[in-house]
Amino acid sequence: MKYLSVLSLMLIFLLMGCFPVAIAPDLTNGKIINGKKFKNQLPDRQSYIFTDSKNADEFYYYLRAKYQRQPDAVEDNVPVLIDGEQFYVSFYETGKSTKTVNIINPLVNEVMERNNIPGVLNEETVRSYGDTYYIVLMVSDERFDDGLSENHPDYASVYNYVQKLQAEYLATSNYDQLFLQDGF
């Protein structure tokens, strides 16, 4: 009898709980992921993606200050030198939400309303919990080949570069200090 009541309680908690349908990944340390697989609106290229803990547009201001670019020449194909080779960095800022679904409350309400009892469980069926924001970096060589593809001859150098770029961006709070630093 004891096991039956514990099992009943567990079943009630399971049925009243929400089920995740989309979970925003933790990419604090950065990861190479195909852009289109990460978010459908992104290009179908290998991308270095990391969680952005700063405000919107901060990466834009960072790149603009670091590479002394004009306002309209920052988001696409910013020229950079990586181990003496010319590459181009493009970036996107994007967000993902964690979403859960609760299908039990609407079902209970429906059963209650069919029996002429007003529904009391007015919780939303799909609930979204805040966005997590990401910076998506894409790197191309002079032939516009994907520098983050494992088949690219300079993949290791490019991967090392984007990791250092992420670390510098997250550690920099005053972008004017970038003028005083040497490149990495």
C-alpha positions in Angstrom: 0.0 0.0 0.0 2.9 2.3 0.8 4.4 1.8 -2.6 1.1 2.4 -4.3 0.7 5.9 -2.6 4.4 6.8 -3.5 3.8 5.7 -7.1 0.5 7.7 -7.2 2.3 10.9 -5.9 5.1 10.4 -8.5 2.5 10.0 -11.2 0.7 13.2 -10.2 3.9 15.2 -10.2 4.9 13.8 -13.5 1.5 14.7 -15.1 1.5 18.2 -13.6 5.0 18.9 -14.8 6.1 20.7 -17.9 8.0 18.9 -20.7 10.8 20.8 -22.4 10.5 21.1 -26.2 13.3 23.5 -26.8 16.4 24.1 -24.6 18.8 27.0 -25.2 22.3 25.4 -25.1 25.0 26.6 -22.8 27.8 27.6 -25.1 29.8 29.6 -22.6 33.1 28.0 -23.8 32.1 28.3 -27.5 31.6 25.5 -30.0 31.8 24.9 -33.7 28.4 24.1 -35.1 26.8 24.4 -38.5 25.0 27.7 -38.5 21.8 26.4 -40.3 21.5 23.5 -37.8 21.9 26.0 -34.9 19.2 28.4 -36.2 17.5 28.0 -39.5 18.0 31.7 -40.6 21.8 31.4 -40.4 24.0 30.4 -43.4 24.8 26.8 -44.0 28.5 27.1 -42.9 30.6 26.0 -39.9 30.3 28.7 -37.2 32.0 29.4 -33.9 29.1 30.1 -31.6 29.3 31.3 -28.0 27.0 32.6 -25.3 27.0 36.4 -25.2 26.7 37.7 -21.7 26.9 41.4 -22.8 24.2 43.7 -24.1 22.9 43.7 -27.6 25.2 45.3 -30.2 28.3 45.1 -27.9 30.1 42.7 -30.2 29.5 45.1 -33.1 31.1 48.0 -31.1 34.0 45.7 -30.1 34.8 44.7 -33.7 34.4 48.3 -34.8 36.9 49.5 -32.2 39.3 46.6 -32.6 39.6 46.8 -36.4 39.0 50.6 -36.6 36.1 50.0 -39.1 33.5 52.4 -40.3 29.9 51.8 -38.9 28.6 50.2 -42.1 31.7 47.9 -42.6 31.6 45.7 -39.5 29.1 42.9 -39.7 30.2 41.3 -42.9 33.6 40.3 -44.1 35.8 42.2 -41.7 39.4 41.6 -43.0 41.8 40.1 -40.4 45.2 38.5 -40.5 45.6 35.1 -39.0 49.2 33.8 -39.0 50.0 36.1 -41.9 47.1 34.9 -44.0 44.1 37.1 -45.0 40.7 36.0 -43.7 37.3 37.6 -43.4 35.2 37.5 -40.2 31.4 37.9 -40.3 29.1 37.7 -37.3 25.5 37.4 -36.3 23.8 38.1 -33.0 20.9 35.7 -32.3 18.9 34.3 -29.5 17.2 31.1 -28.5 14.5 30.4 -25.9 13.9 27.5 -23.6 10.3 26.4 -24.1 8.2 24.0 -22.2 4.8 22.5 -22.9 2.2 21.5 -20.4 -0.5 19.4 -22.0 -2.1 18.1 -18.8 -3.7 21.4 -17.6 -5.7 21.9 -20.9 -6.8 18.3 -20.8 -8.0 18.6 -17.2 -9.8 21.8 -18.0 -11.5 20.2 -21.0 -12.7 17.2 -18.9 -14.0 19.6 -16.2 -15.8 21.8 -18.7 -17.5 18.8 -20.3 -18.9 18.0 -16.9 -20.1 21.6 -16.5 -17.4 22.5 -14.0 -15.5 25.7 -14.8 -11.8 25.1 -15.6 -9.5 26.1 -12.8 -6.1 25.4 -14.3 -5.4 28.5 -16.4 -1.7 28.0 -16.9 -0.3 28.6 -20.4 0.2 25.5 -22.6 3.5 26.6 -24.0 5.8 28.7 -21.8 8.9 30.5 -23.0 11.7 31.3 -20.5 13.8 34.2 -21.6 16.2 34.3 -24.5 19.8 33.3 -24.3 21.9 35.3 -26.7 24.7 34.1 -28.9 27.4 35.5 -31.1 27.9 33.5 -34.3 31.2 33.9 -36.0 32.0 32.8 -39.6 35.5 33.0 -41.0 36.3 32.8 -44.8 39.6 32.8 -46.6 40.4 34.9 -49.7 38.6 32.4 -51.9 35.6 32.6 -49.4 36.2 29.0 -48.4 34.9 28.1 -44.9 37.9 28.6 -42.5 36.1 26.8 -39.7 35.7 23.6 -41.7 37.9 20.8 -40.4 39.1 20.2 -44.0 40.5 23.8 -44.3 44.3 23.8 -44.2 44.4 26.6 -41.7 41.6 25.2 -39.5 43.7 25.0 -36.3 44.9 28.6 -36.6 41.4 29.9 -37.4 39.9 28.0 -34.5 42.6 29.3 -32.1 41.9 32.9 -33.4 38.1 32.8 -32.8 38.7 31.4 -29.3 41.1 34.3 -28.5 38.6 36.7 -30.1 35.9 35.5 -27.8 38.1 35.7 -24.7 39.2 39.2 -25.5 35.7 40.4 -26.2 34.3 39.0 -23.0 37.3 40.4 -21.0 37.1 43.9 -22.5 34.8 46.5 -21.0 36.3 49.6 -22.4 36.7 49.3 -26.2 39.0 52.3 -26.3 41.7 50.2 -24.6 41.9 48.1 -27.7 43.8 50.8 -29.5 46.5 50.5 -26.9 46.9 46.7 -27.2 48.9 44.8 -29.8 47.0 42.2 -31.8 47.0 38.6 -30.6 
